Amino acid sequence: MRIMTAGFDIPDISAVISREISKGESDNLEFKVSKPSKDAKYVKTAIAFANGSGGRILFGVDDRGDVSGIPDDEVFKTRDSITQALNDSIEPQISFDVCIVDIEGKNVIVAEFVPGKNTPYHLKGRDIDAGTYVRINAITVPADSGTIRSLMANGENMYFDSLEQNSMEVTEKESERLCHRIFGMNAEISSLINAGILINVPHGYKATRAYALLTENPFPYAAVHCIRFHGNDAIFVDESRDLTDDLFDQIDGATDFIANRIFRYFEMDDRQLHRIDRYEIPLIAFREAVVNAVLHRDYFLDSFSIFVRVFDDRVEIESPGTPYKLSLEQTLSGYSSIRNPILMSVFKRRGYVEGYGTGIRKMIRACEENGSFEPRFEIDHQHFKVTFPRGKKVPDEILEEDENAVMELIKSDGGITQAAISERTGIELSKVKRITLALQQKKLIMRSGSRRSGCWLLNPEISYGPRR
């Protein structure tokens, strides 16, 4: 029996749902093999979707993604029961749709939820603190106090950076310094008022939280913690630095911390007149990630700070808060939703931001052009994390058989002389010299030591995979 639902293009929605099932459960998708006997088991997930970036619950699909379907004689009654429970169990009222879709000849009930505008949504009959849920790593969990504050602000269209910071004194000296830093030496304090950074009141000015973050930064959690770990695990710390000053200094300090702890090399320009600094991860990419972390973080989450972690094989930049009113997929596709509009405007004016929604594509393009590995983006426990694998990809050079043999020998032994290469490979010494010169010109290997007694190593900026 094939069941149609008015208002849907069935072939299209069926194809969409089938593709989603093949990818498995996620932050925006949950499977239920049948309608649970206790409605709360799926109502909580509906609340989490409405409090987040939306999502779907599929009834008739098990945890492995196998479609079992809802029996023909139960499907309409089940659909109506789900609709009734969603209407009766959540407040404020959420926006949703429930339909029946044919997948593999079986009935799947699809409950679809859009991001809510009146957050936080919670279980009816429970306090907001006890009945609010969010989605983390494909699991529905109770929202913590910081997340609830953030949801309340979103529901009231409040932005952290525009709220008044009543406890902060506004001084003329600090205001002029900030004004000149943002707008130039000829600007007046009225520019801060027009930008929403200061609020004009009788007998003076009031500070916003944007003003606070850009000057004294009285929020202990609004910090960037930079750590260099020994090896590839977060166990042994080689060094660390806590950046707690204003946001300008945090961005510059975190960028410098990374730049000074990854491999850097030098190239001459085409005219051989100027030296150009190059990094295994391009500066423009990890600077963009730091800027995004500082400007897009959720400052209502006052139990968390930004972390920059440098390992032997990767660099991680993690900031509190998921993408603002967007799914991860929408964020990666270039959609933009601004969480801190005053701060974003300030840093755009100062040249830290080029355009809205361009940051991720900019990181990916910079790594590709640099020959670096593509960064990874993920949501992890209500945090947004960017991971840059260290090392650079081997250039797409077509090597001759003898060149490959020499490369493999240097890779396995390292610190090997031309004479030893000749002896081990059976290639004449004169040819080995030509091969090593060619590989050096391709920047695949490098000489260590003098011309007479030196040996050959792989270029440390080139790897056959992420640095181990």
C-alpha positions as CSV (number, residue, x, y, z in Angstrom):
1,M,0.0,0.0,0.0
2,R,1.5,3.4,-1.0
3,I,0.2,6.3,1.1
4,M,0.3,9.8,-0.2
5,T,0.1,13.0,1.8
6,A,-1.2,16.2,0.2
7,G,1.2,19.1,0.0
8,F,4.3,17.1,-0.7
9,D,6.1,16.1,-3.9
10,I,6.4,12.5,-2.8
11,P,9.2,11.4,-5.2
12,D,11.3,14.4,-4.0
13,I,10.7,14.0,-0.3
14,S,11.2,10.2,-0.5
15,A,14.6,10.7,-2.1
16,V,15.6,13.3,0.5
17,I,14.6,11.1,3.4
18,S,16.3,8.1,1.8
19,R,19.5,10.0,1.5
20,E,19.3,11.2,5.1
21,I,18.7,7.6,6.4
22,S,21.8,6.5,4.6
23,K,23.9,9.0,6.5
24,G,22.6,7.9,9.9
25,E,21.5,9.8,13.0
26,S,22.9,13.3,13.5
27,D,22.3,16.6,15.4
28,N,19.3,17.1,13.1
29,L,18.0,13.6,12.6
30,E,16.7,10.8,14.9
31,F,15.3,7.4,14.2
32,K,12.5,5.6,16.0
33,V,11.6,2.1,15.0
34,S,8.1,2.7,16.3
35,K,6.2,5.3,18.3
36,P,7.4,4.9,21.9
37,S,4.8,4.1,24.5
38,K,5.9,7.2,26.4
39,D,5.5,10.3,24.3
40,A,8.2,12.2,26.3
41,K,10.9,10.0,24.6
42,Y,10.4,11.8,21.3
43,V,8.8,15.0,22.5
44,K,12.2,15.9,24.2
45,T,13.9,15.5,20.9
46,A,11.3,17.7,19.2
47,I,12.0,20.4,21.8
48,A,15.8,20.0,21.2
49,F,15.3,20.5,17.4
50,A,13.1,23.6,18.0
51,N,15.7,25.0,20.4
52,G,18.4,24.4,17.8
53,S,18.6,24.4,14.0
54,G,15.6,22.2,13.4
55,G,15.5,18.6,12.4
56,R,13.5,15.5,11.7
57,I,12.3,12.4,13.6
58,L,11.6,9.4,11.5
59,F,9.3,6.8,12.9
60,G,9.6,3.3,11.3
61,V,13.5,3.4,11.0
62,D,15.7,1.6,13.5
63,D,19.0,2.8,15.0
64,R,21.0,1.1,12.3
65,G,19.0,2.9,9.5
66,D,17.0,-0.2,8.5
67,V,13.5,0.7,7.4
68,S,10.9,-1.4,9.2
69,G,8.0,0.9,8.5
70,I,4.7,1.5,10.3
71,P,2.0,-1.1,9.5
72,D,-0.8,0.0,7.1
73,D,-3.5,-0.5,9.7
74,E,-1.7,1.7,12.3
75,V,-0.1,4.4,10.3
76,F,-2.8,7.1,10.4
77,K,-3.6,6.5,14.0
78,T,0.1,6.7,14.9
79,R,0.5,9.9,12.9
80,D,-2.5,11.6,14.6
81,S,-1.2,10.4,18.0
82,I,2.2,12.0,17.4
83,T,0.7,15.2,16.2
84,Q,-1.6,15.4,19.3
85,A,1.4,14.7,21.7
86,L,3.5,17.4,20.1
87,N,0.6,19.9,20.3
88,D,-0.2,19.1,24.0
89,S,3.3,18.6,25.5
90,I,5.4,21.6,24.5
91,E,5.4,25.2,25.4
92,P,5.5,27.7,23.8
93,Q,3.9,26.0,20.8
94,I,6.4,24.8,18.2
95,S,6.1,24.8,14.4
96,F,6.2,21.3,12.9
97,D,4.7,19.1,10.3
98,V,3.9,15.4,10.4
99,C,3.6,13.4,7.1
100,I,3.7,9.9,5.8
101,V,6.4,9.0,3.2
102,D,6.9,5.8,1.2
103,I,10.4,4.5,1.7
104,E,11.3,1.1,0.1
105,G,7.6,0.4,-0.1
106,K,7.1,0.9,3.6
107,N,5.4,3.7,5.6
108,V,7.7,6.1,7.4
109,I,6.2,8.9,9.5
110,V,8.3,12.0,9.2
111,A,8.0,14.7,11.9
112,E,9.8,17.8,10.8
113,F,10.7,20.8,13.0
114,V,11.9,24.2,12.1
115,P,14.2,26.4,14.3
116,G,12.0,28.1,16.8
117,K,11.8,31.9,17.3
118,N,10.4,31.8,20.8
119,T,13.1,29.8,22.6
120,P,13.5,28.3,25.1
121,Y,11.0,25.6,24.4
122,H,10.3,23.1,27.2
123,L,8.1,20.4,28.4
124,K,4.7,21.7,29.5
125,G,4.2,21.4,33.2
126,R,7.9,21.6,34.0
127,D,10.0,24.6,34.8
128,I,12.2,25.9,32.1
129,D,15.3,24.8,34.1
130,A,14.1,21.2,34.3
131,G,12.2,20.8,31.0
132,T,14.5,22.4,28.3
133,Y,16.4,20.1,26.0
134,V,19.1,20.5,23.3
135,R,20.9,18.3,20.8
136,I,24.5,17.4,21.3
137,N,26.4,14.9,19.1
138,A,23.2,13.2,17.9
139,I,21.9,12.9,21.5
140,T,19.1,14.8,23.2
141,V,20.2,16.1,26.6
142,P,18.9,18.6,29.2
143,A,20.1,22.2,28.6
144,D,22.5,23.6,31.2
145,S,22.0,27.0,32.8
146,G,24.3,28.9,30.4
147,T,22.5,27.4,27.4
148,I,19.1,28.3,28.8
149,R,20.3,31.9,29.2
150,S,21.4,31.9,25.6
151,L,18.1,30.5,24.4
152,M,16.2,33.1,26.4
153,A,18.3,35.9,24.8
154,N,17.7,34.4,21.4
155,G,13.9,34.2,22.0
156,E,13.8,37.8,23.0
157,N,16.1,38.8,20.1
158,M,18.7,40.0,22.5
159,Y,22.4,40.1,21.7
160,F,25.0,39.7,24.4
161,D,27.2,42.5,23.0
162,S,24.3,45.0,22.9
163,L,23.3,44.5,26.6
164,E,24.3,47.2,29.1
165,Q,27.3,46.6,31.4
166,N,25.9,48.6,34.3
167,S,28.8,47.8,36.7
168,M,31.4,49.4,34.3
169,E,32.6,53.0,34.5
170,V,33.0,54.7,31.2
171,T,36.1,57.0,31.2
172,E,36.8,59.6,28.6
173,K,40.4,58.4,28.2
174,E,39.4,54.8,27.6
175,S,36.6,55.8,25.2
176,E,38.9,58.0,23.2
177,R,41.5,55.2,22.9
178,L,38.9,52.7,21.7
179,C,37.3,55.3,19.3
180,H,40.7,56.0,17.7
181,R,41.5,52.3,17.6
182,I,38.3,51.5,15.6
183,F,37.6,54.6,13.6
184,G,40.9,56.5,13.3
185,M,42.6,59.3,15.1
186,N,40.2,62.0,13.9
187,A,37.0,60.2,15.1
188,E,35.0,61.4,18.0
189,I,33.2,59.5,20.8
190,S,29.9,60.0,19.0
191,S,31.2,57.3,16.6
192,L,31.0,54.8,19.5
193,I,27.4,55.8,20.2
194,N,26.4,55.5,16.5
195,A,28.0,52.0,16.4
196,G,26.0,50.9,19.5
197,I,29.2,50.4,21.6
198,L,28.2,53.2,24.0
199,I,24.8,54.3,25.1
200,N,24.1,58.1,25.5
201,V,22.4,58.9,28.8
202,P,21.9,62.1,30.8
203,H,25.2,63.3,32.3
204,G,27.4,60.8,30.4
205,Y,27.5,57.4,28.8
206,K,26.7,53.8,29.6
207,A,28.9,50.9,28.5
208,T,27.6,48.0,26.5
209,R,29.1,44.5,26.9
210,A,30.8,45.1,23.5
211,Y,32.5,48.1,25.0
212,A,33.6,46.0,28.0
213,L,35.0,43.2,25.8
214,L,36.9,45.7,23.7
215,T,38.5,47.5,26.6
216,E,38.9,46.1,30.1
217,N,37.2,42.7,29.5
218,P,35.8,42.1,33.0
219,F,34.5,38.6,32.1
220,P,36.9,35.9,33.3
221,Y,35.5,33.3,30.9
222,A,35.8,35.6,27.9
223,A,39.4,34.3,27.3
224,V,41.5,32.3,25.0
225,H,43.6,29.5,26.5
226,C,46.5,28.5,24.3
227,I,48.2,25.2,25.0
228,R,51.1,23.4,23.3
229,F,50.9,19.7,24.1
230,H,53.7,17.2,23.8
231,G,52.8,14.6,21.2
232,N,49.3,14.0,19.9
233,D,47.3,13.6,23.1
234,A,46.1,16.2,25.5
235,I,48.1,14.8,28.4
236,F,51.5,16.4,28.8
237,V,51.7,20.2,28.4
238,D,54.9,21.8,27.0
239,E,53.7,25.3,27.5
240,S,50.5,27.4,27.9
241,R,49.3,31.0,27.7
242,D,46.1,32.5,28.9
243,L,44.9,35.5,26.9
244,T,42.4,37.6,29.0
245,D,42.8,41.1,27.7
246,D,40.6,42.8,25.1
247,L,39.4,41.0,22.0
248,F,41.9,42.7,19.7
249,D,44.8,41.4,21.8
250,Q,43.2,37.9,22.1
251,I,42.9,37.5,18.4
252,D,46.5,38.7,17.8
253,G,47.9,36.8,20.7
254,A,46.3,33.5,19.7
255,T,47.4,33.9,16.1
256,D,51.0,34.6,17.2
257,F,50.9,31.6,19.6
258,I,50.1,29.2,16.7
259,A,52.4,30.9,14.2
260,N,55.4,30.5,16.6
261,R,54.7,26.8,17.3
262,I,54.2,25.3,13.8
263,F,56.8,24.9,11.1
264,R,57.8,27.9,9.1
265,Y,60.0,28.1,6.1
266,F,61.1,30.8,3.7
267,E,60.9,31.3,-0.1
268,M,62.2,34.1,-2.3
269,D,59.8,35.9,-4.6
270,D,60.0,35.5,-8.4
271,R,62.6,38.2,-8.7
272,Q,64.7,36.7,-5.9
273,L,64.6,40.0,-4.0
274,H,62.4,39.5,-1.1
275,R,62.0,36.6,1.4
276,I,58.4,35.3,2.0
277,D,57.4,33.5,5.1
278,R,55.5,30.3,4.6
279,Y,53.8,28.1,7.2
280,E,52.8,24.4,7.1
281,I,49.2,25.7,7.9
282,P,48.7,29.1,6.1
283,L,48.6,32.1,8.4
284,I,45.4,33.4,6.7
285,A,43.6,30.1,7.5
286,F,44.3,29.8,11.2
287,R,43.9,33.5,11.8
288,E,40.5,33.3,10.2
289,A,39.6,30.4,12.5
290,V,40.7,32.5,15.6
291,V,38.7,35.5,14.4
292,N,35.6,33.3,13.9
293,A,36.1,31.7,17.3
294,V,36.2,35.1,19.1
295,L,33.4,36.8,17.2
296,H,30.9,33.9,16.9
297,R,31.3,32.4,20.3
298,D,28.3,32.4,22.6
299,Y,29.2,34.7,25.5
300,F,26.1,33.7,27.4
301,L,27.9,30.4,28.1
302,D,29.9,31.7,31.0
303,S,31.4,28.3,32.1
304,F,33.5,28.0,28.9
305,S,36.4,29.7,27.2
306,I,38.0,29.4,23.8
307,F,40.8,26.9,23.5
308,V,43.7,26.8,21.0
309,R,45.5,23.5,21.2
310,V,48.7,22.7,19.3
311,F,49.7,19.0,18.9
312,D,52.4,17.4,16.9
313,D,49.9,16.3,14.3
314,R,47.2,19.0,14.4
315,V,46.0,22.4,15.6
316,E,42.5,22.7,17.2
317,I,40.6,25.9,17.7
318,E,37.4,25.4,19.8
319,S,34.9,28.0,20.8
320,P,31.7,27.8,23.0
321,G,28.4,27.6,21.2
322,T,27.1,26.0,18.1
323,P,26.5,28.0,14.9
324,Y,23.9,30.7,15.6
325,K,20.5,29.5,14.4
326,L,22.2,27.4,11.7
327,S,23.0,23.7,11.3
328,L,26.6,22.6,10.7
329,E,25.7,21.8,7.1
330,Q,24.2,25.3,6.5
331,T,27.3,26.9,8.1
332,L,29.7,24.9,5.8
333,S,27.6,25.9,2.8
334,G,28.2,29.6,3.4
335,Y,25.1,30.6,5.3
336,S,25.7,33.4,7.8
337,S,23.8,34.3,11.0
338,I,25.5,36.8,13.3
339,R,25.5,36.2,17.0
340,N,27.4,39.3,18.1
341,P,26.5,42.0,15.5
342,I,28.3,45.0,17.2
343,L,31.5,43.1,17.5
344,M,31.2,41.8,14.0
345,S,30.8,45.3,12.7
346,V,33.8,46.6,14.6
347,F,36.2,43.9,13.4
348,K,34.9,44.1,9.8
349,R,35.7,47.8,9.9
350,R,39.2,47.0,11.2
351,G,39.8,44.5,8.4
352,Y,39.7,41.3,10.5
353,V,36.5,40.2,8.6
354,E,36.1,40.5,4.8
355,G,32.5,39.4,4.3
356,Y,29.8,37.5,6.1
357,G,29.6,33.8,5.6
358,T,33.0,33.6,3.8
359,G,35.3,32.5,6.6
360,I,35.1,28.7,6.2
361,R,35.5,28.8,2.4
362,K,38.5,31.2,2.9
363,M,40.1,28.6,5.3
364,I,39.6,25.7,2.9
365,R,40.8,27.7,-0.1
366,A,44.0,28.9,1.7
367,C,44.9,25.4,2.8
368,E,44.3,24.1,-0.7
369,E,46.5,26.8,-2.3
370,N,49.2,26.2,0.3
371,G,49.3,22.4,-0.3
372,S,48.1,21.8,3.3
373,F,45.5,19.3,4.4
374,E,41.9,20.5,4.4
375,P,40.6,21.6,7.8
376,R,37.8,19.7,9.5
377,F,34.8,21.4,11.1
378,E,32.6,19.8,13.8
379,I,30.2,20.4,16.6
380,D,31.4,18.8,19.8
381,H,29.4,19.1,23.1
382,Q,27.9,22.5,22.3
383,H,31.3,23.8,21.0
384,F,32.4,24.5,17.4
385,K,35.8,23.1,16.6
386,V,38.1,23.6,13.7
387,T,41.0,21.1,13.2
388,F,43.9,21.8,11.0
389,P,46.0,18.7,10.3
390,R,49.7,19.5,10.4
391,G,52.2,18.9,7.6
392,K,51.7,19.4,3.9
393,K,50.6,17.1,1.1
394,V,53.2,15.8,-1.3
395,P,52.9,17.9,-4.5
396,D,51.3,16.1,-7.3
397,E,54.7,15.4,-9.0
398,I,55.1,12.5,-11.4
399,L,58.3,10.9,-10.3
400,E,60.5,8.5,-12.3
401,E,61.1,5.0,-11.0
402,D,64.6,5.8,-9.7
403,E,63.3,9.0,-8.1
404,N,60.6,7.0,-6.2
405,A,63.3,4.5,-5.1
406,V,65.5,7.3,-3.7
407,M,62.5,9.0,-2.0
408,E,61.4,5.8,-0.3
409,L,64.9,5.2,0.9
410,I,65.3,8.7,2.4
411,K,61.8,8.3,3.9
412,S,62.7,5.0,5.6
413,D,66.2,5.9,6.7
414,G,66.6,9.6,6.8
415,G,70.0,11.2,7.2
416,I,71.5,9.2,4.3
417,T,74.4,10.2,2.0
418,Q,74.4,10.0,-1.7
419,A,77.1,7.3,-1.6
420,A,74.9,5.2,0.7
421,I,71.9,5.8,-1.6
422,S,73.9,4.6,-4.6
423,E,75.1,1.5,-2.7
424,R,71.6,0.6,-1.4
425,T,69.8,1.2,-4.7
426,G,72.4,0.1,-7.2
427,I,72.0,3.4,-9.0
428,E,75.3,5.0,-10.2
429,L,76.5,7.8,-7.9
430,S,76.5,10.4,-10.7
431,K,72.8,9.6,-11.4
432,V,72.0,9.7,-7.6
433,K,73.5,13.3,-7.6
434,R,71.2,14.3,-10.5
435,I,68.2,12.7,-8.8
436,T,68.8,14.3,-5.4
437,L,69.2,17.7,-7.1
438,A,65.9,17.2,-9.0
439,L,64.1,16.2,-5.8
440,Q,65.6,19.2,-3.9
441,Q,64.3,21.5,-6.7
442,K,60.9,20.0,-6.3
443,K,61.2,20.8,-2.5
444,L,60.7,17.1,-1.6
445,I,64.0,16.7,0.1
446,M,66.7,18.9,1.7
447,R,70.4,18.7,2.5
448,S,71.6,18.6,6.1
449,G,75.3,19.5,6.7
450,S,78.1,20.5,4.4
451,R,78.3,19.7,0.7
452,R,81.1,17.2,1.3
453,S,79.8,15.3,4.3
454,G,76.1,16.3,4.3
455,C,73.2,13.9,4.1
456,W,69.7,14.0,2.7
457,L,66.4,14.3,4.6
458,L,62.7,14.6,3.7
459,N,61.6,18.2,3.6
460,P,60.0,18.6,7.1
461,E,57.2,20.7,5.6
462,I,56.2,17.8,3.4
463,S,54.4,14.7,4.7
464,Y,52.6,11.7,3.3
465,G,49.7,12.3,5.6
466,P,48.8,14.4,8.6
467,R,51.9,14.8,10.8
468,R,52.2,12.0,13.4
